[in-house]
């Protein structure tokens, strides 16, 4: 299943709204910790729920700093 970056970011935003009570839009350049204000528990929640939503398994070693980083990894996993 091939998804566009915009579709993936929409999916991440849906997860953030449902599980992190995020209000507002997500943009690729937004930093997860600084801009979304995710602490370790919220980061773990986002990771687990994104895995469930997209049916992928994120690499714990991956360096994911921004929404765009997360979207790119999800795109690669969905296409791979």
N, C-alpha and C positions, 0 to 999 in steps of 0.2 A: 504494500500500500504506500503510494507516494503522496506525501503531504507537502504543501508549501510552507515556507517559514511563517507566513501570516496565519495559516491554519493551526500550526503548532503553537504559536504564541497565543492564539485565541483559546486553545485547549489548556495551556498553562494558566491563563487568566481565569478560566472557568474553575480550575482546581483551586487557585488562590482565593477566589470568591467563596467557594463552598467550604473550604477547609481552614482558611487563614483569615477569613473575613476581610479580604482585600477589597478596597473600593477604589476605583479609578482604572485607568488604562495601563497596560504593560507595554513598554517599548524595548527593543533589543538591547539598547545601551544601558538600561537600568541595571544597577548592581544589586545582587540579591541581599547582601548583608546591609549595605549602607542605605540604598534607596527603598528597598522593601522592608527594611528593619527586621530581618529574620534573625532570630537567635538560633541556637543549636537545635532546640526542639522543633521550632517552626521550619527550619531547613530540612530536618529529617522528615517531618510531616509532608512538606512539599515534594521531597524526593520520592517517598513511598506512594503518595497519591498520584504523582505524575507517572510513575511506573505502572500503577493500576490503570490509569486513564488511557495511556498509549500502549499498554501491554508490552513494555520493554523492561530491560534490567540495566540500570545505570551502573557504571563502573565506579566503585568507591574511590578509586585513585584519580579519576578525571578531575581536572581543574575547571570548575564551573564557577565563574565569578559574576556573570551577567545573565540576563534573560536570553540574550542572543547566544551565549555559550550553551545554555541548556537546550535551546531550540535546535542548534546545530547538531548536538549529540543525539537528540531524539530523532532528527531527520536521518542521520547516518544509520541509526539502529533500525528505523522503520524501512529504510531502503535496502539495508544489508541483509 
